[in-house]
Each structure stands twice: as C-alpha cells, then as structure tokens.
Amino acid sequence: MASNPVGDSRETEHGLLESLGPGLITGAADDDPSGIATYSQVGAQFGFSLLWTMIVTFPLMVAIQEICGRLGRITGTGVTASLGKRYPRPYVVGIVALLCVANIFNLGADLAAMGDAAATVVGGKALVFAVAFGAISLALQILVPYRRYVNYLRWLTLVLFAYVATVFVVHVPWGEALPAAILPRFQHSSDYWMSLVAVLGTTLSPYLFFWQTAQEAEEVRLRSSEQPLKRKPAQAVAAFRRIAMDTRTGMAFSNIVALAIILTTAVTLHAHGANTSNTVETAADAARALKPLAGRFAFLLFALGIVGTGLLAIPVLAGSAGYAVASLMSWRGSLEKKPGQAPRFYGVIALATVVGIGLDFVGLNPIRALYLSAVLNGLVAAPVMFSVMRLADDPKIIGEFHLPAYLRWGGWLATAVMALASVAFLACSLLFKK
C-alpha cells in the first residue's frame, strides 16, 4: 500500500515531540492522582512484590490503546459513534452513563488530592485549592483552542519526571528490585489480590479508550491534508506507524512513572513499616509520609507532581465524557470549536467538572470516591474493551484495515485480563470490604 506524500507530511516534516500527541497524553493521564494513590499504597504495603505488574501490563495497555487510536484514525469518529453503528442504543447509553458517573467520581477524588497536596506544600485550605484547580482546568478547555491546548497538555506530561527524579533521591536496592520486577511474587492474602486487581484497573481505564479514539478523530478534523483512512487508505502506512510510536511512548512513560512511584514508596514507607491503612490512603498522604523518611526535596517532588498530573488528568476525564455524550446525542463536539459553536458539548464538560468539585463540598471522602469510581470502571472496562475488539475487526466499521495478529492477540488478552480483574475486584470488595 503506497503512502500519500501529502498525508505523510505530519510524520516527515515534524520532530518526535510534534508526532506525539493522543498516545502520549493518554499514557500520562493514566498516572492521575488516583493512580498515584494506588501505586503508593502498593509500594508502601507490599514493597517490591507488585513491581512485576508494570512489566506485564505494558503490552496489554499498548495493544488496547493502539487499537483505539487506529479506530479513531480509520473512522474519523470516537468510540461512541462506532458503538452506535453496531450495538443497540440502550447498550451504548448504558456504557456512556457508567463512563460519565465513573469519570465524575474520579474527577472529584483527583481534585481533592490536588487541593490536599497544594495545601500541604504552601498552606491554606485544601478545598479552596481544589475549586481553583477545577476552575482553571475548565477555563482552559473552554477558552483555549484545541491546537494550543493539546500543546500545553503535551508539555505538561514532563511533570511526571518528578516521580522518576524521586527514585534518585532515595536509595534503591537494585539487587532486590530488579528481580521483583521480572519475577512475580504472589502472596496468599486478600489484601494482595485486591491490590493486584486495583493496579490492573488503574492501568486499563475506560476513559482512556474514549479519549485516545476521540483525539485521533479530532486530529483528522484539524488537518485538511488528512482524511479518515476509510476515505484515504493511502495514508494508512504513515498513520499507523505514528499511532504505534505515539502509543508505545505514552504507555512506556506511564509505566515507568508507576514503577518509580512503587519503588519510592517501597524503599521508604514499606522499609520503615508504614501502615497503609492508617497513613497512606491518598497520594497526598504518601507525600506527607515521605517527608521525614526521604527528605523535603522528595516530598516536594512527590506533592507537586500530584498537582501537575491532576491538571493533565482533569481535562481528559471531563473531555472524554464530553466527547462520549456529544457523539451519543449527535451534537457537535470538538475542543477546537468555540463554546458558541458547540454549547452542549462544553456544557457536558462544565457539568462534569462542577459536579466533581461539588463532591468535595458535600464531604464525600476521597477514598470512598476512588472506590466507587474503581467499581464503576470495573463494570464498564471489560464490556467496552470487548466491544472495541469487535469493532476493530468489523469490515463495516474499519473497511479493509483488519488488525495485525499481534494487536488482535494482545487486545483480546487485555480484554480477558480486565474481565477477570473486574470480577475479582467486585468479589474481593463484597467479601473483604469492611
């Protein structure tokens, strides 16, 4: 299949950073304050025992996210629109409803963690900071065109290097850590298995599927030289190459950061016998606990990283809900459009953000919010992944662009793992939740 020189210009005329976008931002958004809290708890409670999960989940994340990226580039539409072409409307409505509710709880928990982290560093009331961060994120999404805003998000991913830097601040016994990252260490305890399922649920989150697909479709709409691949198949070689590089870079970035967080908390909090049930419930708790053990610099890096990752994740959570609802209702939806051109799309984003902020006002415990969002994500992730895999091999949806064998096998394996993880999480929640 020959490549189109006009369509390929994006890959040949720009550098690496300019070629990175939806995949990089999606991977970075996976390490939101909720994810940081999960990885911190895992490291503090189990030390190096769950490091291996970051190696195992990497190819699974790459497979399903690359498939989502390809789907958006092939069709020029988001997940919801493609689902609507194959599945009954009540099923699609249910998926979108669960996604939105889970995103709102996740958004509220992230804002609470950001506010808590900021207050820990500079003083003041955490709730005030949470409201300010939510308002800033919403204003940027509404007032800044997508072309500029996506560049801000791309550069904001660099804040995650704060967590990589903390690894060099603390002393890591690599002779113990490296074998643990390669060889699984299973433990016979309900807490271990719940933590394992929580890690899987954190790395394979439904909002990431919707966001990356929508962003690939958005990129097509923004470039006159590019068309959905169903219309311009000659652009496929370059497009798939870019999506693969972008996605693999983003997912590698995500898992390296998660590894760094687990390592940091393992060699500090776990090594000093931290009781995670009492001291590490949120990402901000982990930052505070690090201060007397690893020093003020590690504490500052960890705490400020929470704020930075939250500013990256909030628009992804709210935006993915906006794209899903707009597509479901056949509304005009694009971050490149001005609010007056897509009022209902921006209305969904605003509503999701405001309700997320409101959860912090009504006193919803951040841990409870994280738990509820995890349960909802568990309910929706596996069905969405199953549906995406069916769409990705449906000629009516993707035309001639069938999945290569490695993506087909990787995607179905990721779907099976997530289905088992969801069942296990719900079972553990019912059996062991106090």
DRENTI-830389 format. One line per 2 residues: number of its first residue (from 1); for each residue x, y, z of N, C-alpha, C. Coordinates in steps of 0.001 Angstrom, whole numbers, plus 500000, padded with zeros to 6 digits. Layout:
NUM	X,Y,Z,X,Y,Z,X,Y,Z  ...
***
This chain:
1	500847,498807,500000,500000,500000,500000,500880,501239,500000  500809,502042,499017,501658,503226,498914,501177,504298,499850
3	502122,505090,500340,501769,506182,501230,501585,507449,500439  500720,508307,500955,500409,509574,500313,501377,510625,500800
5	502157,511280,499931,503140,512236,500393,502541,513413,501107  501324,513814,500731,500696,514918,501456,500252,514457,502823
7	499605,513290,502841,499128,512773,504115,500252,512417,505049  501438,512119,504520,502556,511708,505356,503333,512885,505921
9	502992,514111,505510,503796,515265,505893,503908,515411,507392  502906,514999,508107,502943,515127,509559,504073,514311,510158
11	504356,513167,509542,505418,512312,510063,506795,512733,509557  506886,513284,508369,508192,513547,507780,508720,514938,508058
13	507815,515899,508332,508271,517268,508473,508389,517706,509930  507911,516906,510859,507943,517297,512252,508841,516354,513036
15	509305,516861,514170,510156,516056,515017,509351,515090,515862  510066,514402,516734,509437,513377,517557,508339,513957,518427
17	508625,515059,519122,507642,515603,520056,506366,516008,519341  506505,516607,518124,505321,517017,517387,504504,515820,516912
19	505145,514679,516732,504428,513478,516295,503719,512791,517454  504118,513139,518680,503476,512568,519850,502283,513427,520228
21	501214,512786,520623,500021,513542,520975,499033,512713,521744  497991,512164,521088,496962,511407,521797,497509,510275,522664
23	498460,509501,522139,499009,508385,522912,499814,508845,524105  500648,509861,523903,501467,510380,525000,500593,510961,526101
25	499625,511787,525733,498758,512423,526728,497901,511381,527440  497420,510391,526700,496624,509333,527313,497450,508563,528337
27	498680,508199,527975,499533,507470,528904,499834,508285,530146  500137,509570,529969,500443,510422,531114,499226,510606,532009
29	498037,510748,531401,496815,510931,532180,496475,509691,532995  497005,508540,532600,496774,507317,533365,497391,507411,534753
31	498438,508235,534895,499080,508433,536200,498479,509643,536897  497160,509653,537032,496491,510755,537716,496623,510578,539225
33	496185,511546,540042,496311,511400,541495,495701,510113,542039  494624,509633,541412,494042,508363,541840,495008,507213,541601
35	495647,507214,540423,496643,506187,540134,497840,506294,541051  498279,507512,541333,499409,507716,542234,499100,507146,543616
37	497862,507363,544077,497456,506818,545373,497523,505295,545367  497043,504681,544288,497072,503214,544190,498504,502691,544207
39	499369,503284,543386,500755,502826,543331,501483,503078,544652  501152,504181,545323,501772,504481,546610,501367,503455,547657
41	500088,503099,547676,499612,502096,548616,500270,500749,548359  500392,500406,547082,501006,499130,546708,502459,499074,547162
43	503217,500124,546901,504617,500144,547312,504784,500166,548809  503943,500957,549503,504059,501070,550958,503674,499777,551661
45	502672,499089,551123,502182,497888,551795,502932,496620,551414  503313,496511,550135,503890,495249,549665,505329,495372,549173
47	505934,496542,549306,507311,496694,548872,507458,496466,547379  508396,495602,547009,508668,495339,545597,507780,494241,545006
49	506888,493664,545811,506186,492449,545399,505321,492611,544155  504842,493836,543885,503974,494038,542733,504626,494858,541631
51	505933,495003,541687,506641,495707,540614,506424,495035,539262  506335,493721,539268,506215,492972,538019,504956,493334,537229
53	503944,493873,537918,502705,494202,537215,502926,495287,536157  503896,496165,536390,504150,497231,535428,504763,496694,534135
55	505517,495605,534259,506092,494976,533066,505009,494211,532312  504170,493498,533057,503134,492672,532443,502050,493510,531781
57	501659,494616,532424,500564,495419,531873,500978,496266,530677  502264,496515,530491,502702,497378,529400,502216,496890,528026
59	502478,495644,527624,501997,495220,526293,500478,495196,526201  499786,494950,527316,498325,494949,527294,497795,496363,527060
61	498385,497340,527752,497988,498737,527566,498261,499193,526135  499447,498842,525633,499812,499237,524274,498815,498680,523276
63	498470,497411,523429,497581,496766,522460,496224,497446,522409  495564,497598,523561,494199,498123,523537,494184,499602,523166
65	495183,500374,523616,495194,501796,523285,495570,502024,521822  496453,501200,521286,496797,501327,519868,495594,500982,519000
67	494828,499992,519419,493610,499638,518692,492610,500795,518728  492482,501436,519881,491582,502595,519992,492055,503731,519086
69	493364,503974,519069,493907,505011,518203,493646,504717,516738  493856,503474,516333,493601,503078,514952,492127,503258,514598
71	491241,502900,515535,489809,503014,515283,489418,504464,515013  489954,505393,515823,489653,506799,515606,490201,507319,514300
73	491404,506877,513938,492041,507343,512696,491358,506759,511458  490899,505523,511554,490234,504878,510418,488869,505499,510158
75	488093,505689,511224,486701,506117,511069,486530,507632,511125  487463,508325,511795,487293,509763,511991,486252,510095,513033
77	485855,509102,513846,484862,509311,514910,485345,508663,516195  484667,508965,517304,485018,508385,518594,484421,507006,518801
79	484691,506443,519980,484198,505103,520311,482673,505059,520288  482038,506085,520850,480581,506070,520963,479903,505980,519605
81	480384,506762,518644,479784,506733,517306,479927,505362,516669  481100,504744,516841,481305,503413,516268,480438,502371,516965
83	480304,502490,518292,479436,501564,519022,477999,501674,518522  477569,502912,518257,476192,503130,517822,475872,502497,516483
85	476901,502231,515665,476680,501623,514354,476502,500108,514442  476896,499538,515576,476854,498080,515670,475946,497563,516788
87	475818,498321,517879,475118,497813,519061,473814,498574,519304  472866,497952,520011,471595,498622,520323,471833,499894,521135
89	470990,500877,520906,471172,502154,521587,471137,502025,523119  470244,501224,523715,470254,501115,525184,471610,500652,525733
91	472282,499754,525010,473606,499293,525439,474603,500447,525410  474581,501221,524333,475517,502342,524208,475220,503405,525262
93	473944,503680,525488,473562,504657,526518,474064,504207,527883  473910,502922,528184,474378,502404,529464,475880,502553,529638
95	476635,502255,528580,478091,502381,528629,478496,503835,528878  477877,504748,528150,478214,506174,528283,477822,506687,529669
97	476686,506246,530193,476251,506680,531519,477226,506226,532594  477635,504956,532533,478600,504448,533509,479940,505179,533397
99	480359,505436,532159,481607,506172,531951,481539,507541,532613  480449,508263,532387,480331,509619,532925,480312,509620,534449
101	479561,508708,535045,479491,508661,536511,480862,508315,537096  481533,507315,536512,482870,506942,536998,483848,508102,536851
103	483787,508787,535718,484685,509917,535490,484461,511033,536504  483198,511294,536833,482894,512371,537777,483433,512037,539168
105	483243,510810,539616,483794,510420,540918,485314,510488,540902  485912,510016,539810,487369,510063,539676,487848,511500,539658
107	487126,512359,538947,487483,513770,538855,487427,514436,540230  486363,514165,540982,486243,514733,542321,487361,514283,543243
109	487712,512994,543176,488797,512476,544008,490130,513091,543615  490350,513272,542309,491604,513875,541848,491724,515327,542306
111	490639,516083,542188,490670,517478,542628,490929,517573,544129  490317,516679,544904,490556,516674,546348,492022,516387,546660
113	492610,515435,545928,494017,515105,546139,494922,516269,545749  494593,516943,544638,495381,518099,544223,495321,519218,545260
115	494113,519486,545758,493958,520516,546775,494703,520188,548042  494636,518921,548442,495339,518458,549639,496848,518599,549466
117	497347,518229,548283,498787,518317,548033,499263,519770,548049  498499,520658,547401,498883,522071,547368,498871,522675,548768
119	497848,522339,549547,497770,522855,550909,498911,522335,551774  499327,521119,551523,500440,520539,552275,501742,521288,552007
121	501915,521752,550768,503161,522432,550392,503164,523899,550802  502084,524615,550507,502092,526070,550721,501180,526527,551846
123	500395,525636,552424,499459,526021,553459,498138,526481,552867  497160,526693,553723,495851,527113,553257,494852,525970,553284
125	493657,526237,552737,492588,525250,552759,492603,524413,551482  492568,523114,551667,492617,522204,550525,491425,522418,549596
127	490240,522692,550164,489039,522850,549347,489162,524051,548410  489782,525123,548883,489964,526314,548055,490844,525984,546850
129	491915,525249,547113,492805,524859,546018,492080,523938,545038  491281,523009,545558,490561,522075,544688,489623,522832,543745
131	488896,523810,544290,487991,524616,543461,488778,525400,542412  489905,525968,542833,490723,526757,541904,491253,525896,540764
133	491748,524704,541085,492275,523822,540040,491167,523403,539074  489980,523102,539601,488873,522732,538734,488465,523877,537820
135	488427,525091,538369,488045,526265,537578,489085,526558,536501  490364,526446,536849,491437,526703,535871,491361,525706,534719
137	491193,524438,535058,491124,523401,534023,489932,523631,533107  488778,523955,533687,487577,524182,532889,487746,525395,531981
139	488319,526472,532520,488519,527685,531730,489439,527423,530542  490496,526642,530767,491433,526348,529680,490762,525542,528581
141	489946,524563,528967,489268,523753,527959,488286,524583,527137  487623,525537,527786,486609,526324,527097,487223,527448,526267
143	488259,528084,526791,488769,529307,526172,489937,529100,525221  490679,527994,525385,491874,527782,524565,491565,526778,523452
145	491788,527136,522183,491530,526200,521081,492363,524924,521219  491825,523851,520679,492463,522536,520824,493917,522540,520376
147	494217,523199,519266,495587,523179,518734,496587,523659,519780  496225,524729,520491,497116,525254,521528,497021,524438,522798
149	495801,524049,523161,495606,523355,524424,496318,522012,524446  496268,521294,523317,496922,519992,523279,498432,520140,523423
151	498989,521258,522967,500415,521506,523177,500725,521720,524649  499835,522435,525350,500020,522606,526793,500014,521243,527491
153	499054,520404,527106,498969,519086,527731,500212,518249,527423  500704,518366,526179,501891,517603,525792,503085,517991,526669
155	503290,519279,526856,504412,519731,527681,504186,519431,529160  502906,519407,529574,502605,519128,530973,502970,517699,531355
157	503058,516808,530373,503455,515430,530690,504848,515383,531313  505659,516403,531068,507016,516407,531615,507019,516458,533137
159	505907,516916,533735,505867,516981,535193,506010,515599,535814  505648,514566,535055,505748,513203,535593,507185,512785,535861
161	508139,513489,535261,509533,513168,535550,509880,513441,537012  509020,514191,537709,509240,514414,539145,509293,513087,539884
163	508457,512145,539451,508433,510847,540134,509647,509996,539782  510136,510150,538563,511378,509462,538202,512530,510053,539002
165	512501,511376,539205,513568,512037,539962,513618,511562,541406  512451,511254,541992,512459,510815,543393,513207,509503,543580
167	513241,508691,542537,513983,507430,542636,515464,507685,542887  515983,508786,542339,517390,509110,542502,517660,509869,543802
169	516568,510283,544479,516722,510942,545782,516808,509901,546888  516062,508811,546751,516075,507743,547749,517062,506661,547320
171	517406,505814,548253,518343,504721,547952,517553,503466,547596  517732,502987,546376,517024,501794,545900,517981,500612,545869
173	517671,499533,546580,518486,498311,546499,518157,497551,545206  518848,497895,544143,518505,497349,542839,518656,495833,542776
175	519512,495281,543611,519661,493831,543634,518386,493121,544039  517540,493794,544820,516242,493236,545201,515145,493673,544237
177	515218,494925,543791,514137,495485,542990,514053,494866,541599  515188,494693,540926,515166,494193,539555,514587,492786,539445
179	514993,491832,540298,514366,490505,540216,512860,490552,540467  512420,491449,541373,510990,491555,541674,510213,492112,540492
181	510874,492928,539677,510211,493493,538507,510051,492464,537394  510850,491423,537432,510828,490408,536371,510035,489169,536781
183	510195,488756,538043,509561,487533,538525,508419,487854,539477  507201,487429,539167,506060,487692,540059,506265,487076,541435
185	505844,487806,542453,505876,487310,543830,504447,487326,544365  503786,486215,544318,502403,486147,544778,502352,485935,546282
187	501334,486519,546889,501129,486344,548322,499717,485820,548576  499581,485017,549606,498284,484416,549927,497535,485298,550925
189	497061,486434,550430,496274,487322,551282,495269,488073,550422  494118,488375,551007,493081,489096,550265,493545,490501,549904
191	494320,491149,550780,494813,492498,550502,495716,492513,549265  496534,491487,549138,497430,491409,547991,496636,491307,546692
193	495633,490435,546685,494871,490225,545458,493994,491421,545135  493479,492104,546149,492721,493325,545887,493635,494405,545308
195	494864,494474,545825,495818,495461,545313,496215,495139,543878  496381,493854,543579,496714,493443,542222,495607,493851,541245
197	494370,493600,541643,493244,493969,540791,493143,495487,540653  493433,496212,541737,493382,497674,541693,494407,498227,540715
199	495594,497624,540685,496629,498061,539742,496174,497837,538305  495595,496664,538044,495105,496371,536693,493999,497347,536291
201	493102,497638,537236,492028,498567,536949,492507,499984,536738  493610,500337,537396,494171,501681,537234,494846,501839,535881
203	495500,500795,535403,496237,500906,534138,495345,500748,532916  494207,500069,533057,493280,499858,531939,491944,500514,532276
205	491863,501824,532089,490680,502593,532485,489863,503000,531263  488531,502891,531349,487680,503170,530181,487840,504570,529605
207	488037,505589,530461,488101,506949,529919,489284,507121,528986  490331,506308,529177,491494,506379,528292,491149,505885,526890
209	490279,504864,526801,489879,504344,525488,489114,505417,524702  488167,506053,525396,487348,507069,524736,488191,508281,524352
211	489115,508686,525228,489902,509891,524970,490816,509720,523762  491590,508623,523725,492544,508488,522630,491834,508355,521287
213	490734,507620,521244,489982,507492,519990,489453,508851,519538  488897,509607,520491,488352,510921,520159,489437,511876,519690
215	490621,511798,520304,491695,512708,519922,492260,512387,518539  492322,511116,518192,492741,510769,516834,491736,511318,515815
217	490446,511206,516130,489425,511754,515239,489535,513277,515172  489829,513904,516306,489996,515362,516355,491168,515800,515489
219	492268,515052,515561,493452,515386,514765,493131,515328,513267  492313,514360,512867,491928,514251,511451,491136,515480,511018
221	490212,515916,511873,489379,517073,511521,490194,518357,511416  491295,518433,512135,492073,519667,512178,493016,519825,511001
223	493347,518749,510314,494340,518805,509232,493660,518528,507897  493654,519551,507054,492983,519407,505763,493634,518351,504882
225	494934,518080,505122,495637,517086,504313,495300,515658,504717  494650,515491,505878,494353,514152,506375,492860,513887,506321
227	492519,512648,506056,491144,512194,505991,491045,510872,506752  489836,510504,507214,489684,509164,507784,490209,508123,506791
229	490890,507130,507287,491555,506169,506405,490580,505398,505526  489324,505302,505943,488341,504642,505088,488157,505417,503781
231	488435,506737,503828,488325,507557,502623,489661,507685,501904  490755,507728,502660,492079,507892,502066,493010,506778,502571
233	492821,505553,502087,493620,504419,502579,495107,504578,502316  495510,505421,501361,496932,505587,501069,497692,506211,502228
235	496967,506857,503164,497618,507477,504309,497855,506497,505451  497426,505242,505296,497405,504302,506414,498789,503945,506930
237	499749,503712,506046,501073,503261,506486,501683,504254,507460  501714,505527,507061,502305,506549,507921,501475,506756,509183
239	500157,506721,509040,499284,506960,510190,499445,505862,511237  499449,504603,510817,499588,503501,511764,500975,503504,512415
241	501982,503907,511629,503332,503986,512189,503389,505035,513308  502774,506195,513034,502775,507254,514043,501983,506852,515277
243	500803,506254,515073,499976,505833,516206,500729,504823,517070  501414,503883,516433,502171,502876,517182,503269,503536,518013
245	504042,504438,517408,505112,505106,518134,504554,505958,519271  503511,506719,518977,502886,507597,519960,502358,506798,521148
247	501627,505722,520858,501015,504922,521914,502067,504201,522751  503041,503606,522100,504066,502882,522853,504887,503826,523724
249	505153,505019,523207,505868,506005,524014,505040,506412,525224  503760,506699,525002,502891,507121,526094,502716,506055,527156
251	502509,504812,526739,502309,503737,527713,503612,503399,528453  504741,503481,527749,506027,503261,528419,506251,504346,529464
253	505966,505583,529101,506084,506701,530026,505223,506451,531252  503971,506048,531030,503038,505785,532123,503582,504738,533085
255	504082,503631,532547,504516,502545,533413,505859,502810,534078  506729,503573,533423,507990,503958,534071,507709,504828,535290
257	506762,505754,535143,506386,506614,536271,505769,505777,537389  504895,504852,537041,504282,503990,538052,505345,503155,538767
259	506296,502632,538003,507416,501907,538621,508159,502785,539606  508402,504036,539228,509135,504959,540085,508382,505211,541389
261	507057,505357,541290,506250,505602,542498,506287,504393,543427  506134,503200,542853,506181,501988,543681,507555,501833,544319
263	508603,502074,543543,509962,501972,544088,510171,502957,545232  509770,504205,545023,509988,505239,546038,509282,504902,547338
265	508028,504510,547253,507282,504204,548474,507725,502880,549087  508205,501952,548261,508671,500664,548782,509925,500836,549637
267	510874,501659,549162,512153,501786,549885,512081,502794,551021  510959,503504,551128,510814,504446,552246,509714,503985,553196
269	508479,504053,552737,507353,503746,553607,507311,502274,554006  507456,501370,553029,507429,499940,553358,508632,499540,554204
271	509786,500056,553827,511008,499704,554562,510955,500166,556011  510177,501221,556281,510058,501739,557646,508771,501287,558321
273	508144,500294,557715,506981,499681,558360,505735,500531,558355  505512,501302,557282,504316,502149,557218,503061,501287,557208
275	502075,501717,557978,500775,501050,557987,499867,501762,556998  499709,501205,555815,498978,501913,554756,497520,502134,555097
277	496961,501302,555941,495555,501505,556273,495355,502757,557104  496426,503237,557747,496329,504427,558583,497025,505645,557991
279	498119,505447,557244,498943,506583,556831,498900,506897,555342  498610,505923,554487,498649,506168,553057,497321,505765,552420
281	496407,506714,552370,495130,506484,551707,495011,507295,550426  495686,508430,550384,495661,509277,549192,497091,509549,548741
283	497211,510134,547546,498538,510495,547047,499195,511519,547955  498403,512464,548488,498950,513477,549383,499446,512847,550686
285	498757,511801,551163,499239,511081,552341,500627,510504,552091  500827,509962,550909,502136,509401,550565,503207,510485,550561
287	502886,511658,550021,503845,512762,550004,504217,513167,551423  503211,513287,552296,503493,513672,553691,504333,512624,554396
289	504026,511352,554140,504771,510286,554806,506218,510225,554340  506458,510662,553091,507827,510639,552571,508729,511668,553237
291	508161,512773,553687,508968,513906,554147,509968,513541,555239  509538,512887,556337,510530,512558,557376,511470,511422,557010
293	511097,510641,555975,511893,509463,555622,512862,509728,554472  512424,510520,553490,513250,510733,552299,513698,512187,552139
295	513231,513071,553008,513679,514457,552943,512679,515377,552252  512876,516671,552434,511946,517663,551908,511924,517692,550378
297	513071,517460,549745,513112,517524,548289,512229,516438,547678  512332,515210,548182,511488,514124,547688,510012,514425,547951
299	509746,514993,549118,508367,515368,549466,507814,516400,548483  508613,517420,548177,508163,518461,547249,507939,517906,545847
301	508861,517075,545368,508696,516476,544046,507413,515663,543974  507180,514878,545005,506014,514000,545028,504729,514818,545083
303	504696,515828,545961,503489,516626,546146,503174,517479,544910  504185,518145,544360,503954,518981,543183,503601,518140,541961
305	504129,516911,541916,503759,516012,540831,502281,515674,540856  501682,515595,542052,500249,515324,542175,499443,516430,541508
307	499837,517677,541749,499133,518816,541153,499281,518788,539629  500502,518555,539156,500745,518540,537720,499993,517438,537007
309	500011,516239,537567,499300,515133,536925,497796,515351,536973  497318,515985,538041,495895,516288,538120,495464,517263,537037
311	496286,518293,536803,495967,519260,535752,495952,518602,534377  496693,517523,534232,496690,516763,532984,495477,515839,532906
313	495116,515225,534031,494056,514219,534027,492652,514812,534014  492452,515954,534678,491103,516530,534775,490491,516787,533397
315	491210,517453,532469,490611,517650,531140,490371,516354,530382  491184,515328,530633,490971,514041,529968,489700,513383,530500
317	489493,513434,531822,488286,512853,532410,487035,513594,531948  487069,514921,532048,485898,515702,531644,485711,515660,530128
319	486812,515745,529390,486735,515754,527934,486222,514452,527366  486667,513323,527928,486197,512037,527415,484700,511884,527638
321	484195,512405,528766,482745,512388,528997,482036,513278,527986  482614,514448,527711,482011,515360,526745,481927,514763,525355
323	483023,514156,524909,483029,513532,523581,482022,512387,523512  481958,511574,524576,481060,510415,524560,479602,510850,524480
325	479209,511819,525314,477814,512263,525334,477457,512988,524033  478354,513851,523559,478074,514582,522321,477875,513626,521150
327	478709,512601,521080,478577,511629,519997,477283,510833,520137  476940,510458,521372,475712,509706,521611,474482,510500,521175
329	474495,511801,521457,473337,512647,521171,473404,513320,519801  474469,513002,519035,474668,513602,517702,474791,515122,517772
331	475483,515595,518828,475774,517013,518959,477124,517313,518345  477323,518552,517987,478651,518979,517542,479563,518991,518762
333	480672,518268,518665,481578,518182,519810,483025,518229,519385  483724,519291,519779,485138,519431,519440,485748,520504,520316
335	486913,520224,520877,487620,521225,521666,488182,522346,520796  488192,522140,519483,488649,523185,518582,487543,524215,518322
337	486289,523815,518532,485179,524725,518330,485075,525707,519497  484560,526897,519203,484308,527865,520258,483056,527449,521022
339	482929,527875,522293,481764,527466,523081,480434,527741,522396  480335,528857,521669,479090,529169,520986,478780,528231,519841
341	479826,527556,519322,479638,526628,518208,479292,525219,518676  479630,524885,519921,479338,523556,520471,478920,523697,521937
343	477815,524414,522196,477447,524727,523583,477115,523504,524429  476449,522513,523833,476061,521343,524626,477266,520466,524953
345	478220,520386,524029,479453,519645,524282,480207,520264,525462  480395,521574,525416,481082,522248,526520,480241,522229,527795
347	478920,522182,527619,478060,522078,528789,478287,520788,529556  478495,519677,528831,478775,518396,529490,480107,518468,530234
349	481127,519040,529594,482437,519178,530234,482325,520028,531498  481597,521144,531388,481422,522027,532540,480655,521320,533660
351	479595,520599,533283,478786,519905,534287,479609,518846,535004  480385,518064,534257,481215,517024,534870,482207,517639,535852
353	482825,518751,535460,483809,519396,536323,483151,519987,537565  482032,520671,537378,481349,521305,538507,480822,520261,539488
355	480243,519179,538983,479757,518122,539878,480932,517480,540613  482058,517285,539896,483244,516750,540557,483712,517645,541693
357	483714,518954,541458,484057,519903,542525,483031,519813,543650  481755,519706,543272,480689,519651,544267,480805,518464,545208
359	481342,517346,544708,481515,516178,545571,482422,516499,546755  483406,517382,546527,484302,517760,547615,483581,518643,548637
361	482567,519393,548194,481817,520250,549109,480868,519449,549993  480308,518372,549454,479329,517601,550239,479998,516635,551199
363	481319,516662,551219,482039,515857,552202,482264,514418,551812  482163,514106,550503,482438,512738,550076,483907,512431,550293
365	484177,511405,551058,485556,511016,551349,486267,510652,550049  487474,511216,549817,488195,510903,548582,488411,509412,548374
367	488632,508694,549468,488843,507252,549347,487556,506568,548898  486420,507047,549424,485145,506498,549000,484894,506799,547530
369	485255,508015,547110,485082,508384,545699,485940,507512,544803  487174,507267,545222,488059,506405,544436,487507,504986,544368
371	486981,504513,545471,486423,503164,545498,485241,503050,544537  484346,504032,544593,483177,503997,543722,483574,504086,542251
373	484534,504956,541931,484968,505074,540540,485643,503795,540075  486376,503133,540989,487019,501866,540630,485984,500788,540336
375	484931,500735,541147,483873,499758,540910,483194,500016,539560  482880,501274,539301,482219,501615,538040,483135,501362,536845
377	484418,501713,536998,485370,501419,535917,485457,499923,535661  485409,499145,536753,485448,497704,536609,484240,497166,535869
379	483086,497795,536094,481875,497358,535417,481893,497687,533930  482503,498815,533572,482422,499279,532196,483633,498911,531351
381	484813,498696,531969,486046,498490,531193,485969,497259,530296  485653,496110,530879,485655,494874,530096,484625,494904,528955
383	483374,495341,529195,482430,495425,528068,482892,496372,526973  483486,497512,527355,483971,498445,526335,485110,497820,525544
385	486033,497159,526222,487156,496523,525532,486660,495431,524598  485697,494632,525056,485124,493586,524206,484487,494211,522965
387	483740,495292,523181,483067,495949,522058,484063,496561,521090  485116,497177,521620,486147,497777,520767,486833,496708,519923
389	487105,495553,520521,487753,494478,519777,486852,493985,518645  485552,493919,518893,484631,493507,517837,484575,494560,516728
391	484565,495834,517128,484534,496918,516142,485787,496915,515280  486930,496631,515919,488215,496727,515225,488409,495648,514175
393	487532,494664,514136,487600,493632,513109,486304,493530,512304  485479,494560,512388,484214,494576,511649,484418,495351,510353
395	484321,494688,509179,484529,495383,507896,483614,496581,507696  482419,496542,508307,481508,497669,508160,482039,498915,508884
397	482874,498700,509875,483422,499815,510653,484795,500225,510161  485657,499237,509918,487067,499552,509617,487460,499260,508168
399	486506,498806,507380,486810,498552,505971,487869,497479,505806  488925,497814,505065,489980,496839,504769,491049,496746,505850
401	490975,497585,506877,492087,497704,507828,491926,496760,509020  492055,495484,508762,491965,494497,509833,493207,494557,510719
403	493026,494142,511949,494121,494207,512911,495227,493228,512552  496489,493638,512723,497574,492663,512609,497482,491671,513770
405	498074,490513,513596,497918,489425,514571,498358,489829,515973  499473,490583,516092,499969,490917,517426,498998,491814,518186
407	498294,492696,517460,497316,493546,518132,496046,492765,518462  495641,491884,517577,494448,491087,517847,494647,490231,519097
409	495760,489516,519158,496035,488669,520317,496226,489500,521581  496972,490596,521452,497206,491454,522616,495926,492098,523119
411	495075,492546,522200,493818,493170,522598,492870,492210,523287  492749,490994,522739,491861,490019,523374,492418,489543,524712
413	493740,489440,524815,494340,489068,526099,494081,490159,527136  494254,491412,526737,493977,492522,527654,492518,492513,528097
415	491616,492203,527157,490195,492153,527483,489903,491041,528479  490506,489877,528264,490296,488752,529177,490848,489062,530563
417	492039,489656,530618,492646,490009,531907,491778,491021,532639  491263,492015,531914,490433,493038,532555,489119,492456,533027
419	488545,491519,532267,487302,490880,532692,487518,490105,533986  488600,489334,534039,488920,488591,535266,489194,489534,536427
421	489910,490632,536140,490228,491595,537185,488965,492261,537725  488026,492561,536844,486784,493201,537263,485979,492279,538167
423	485869,491021,537752,485145,490039,538568,485837,489863,539918  487166,489774,539887,487916,489597,541127,487775,490811,542040
425	487809,492006,541444,487679,493220,542260,486322,493270,542949  485271,492995,542187,483938,493029,542775,483778,491946,543841
427	484347,490767,543572,484271,489679,544550,485016,490051,545822  486233,490586,545659,487020,490989,546821,486327,492114,547588
429	485697,493027,546865,485013,494137,547512,483868,493632,548378  483116,492671,547846,481983,492138,548597,482417,491273,549776
431	483511,490534,549576,483941,489586,550605,484790,490217,551699  485613,491213,551292,486642,491687,552228,486472,493152,552637
433	485585,493909,551981,485430,495313,552348,484803,495416,553728  485419,496249,554565,484931,496383,555936,483842,497434,555988
***
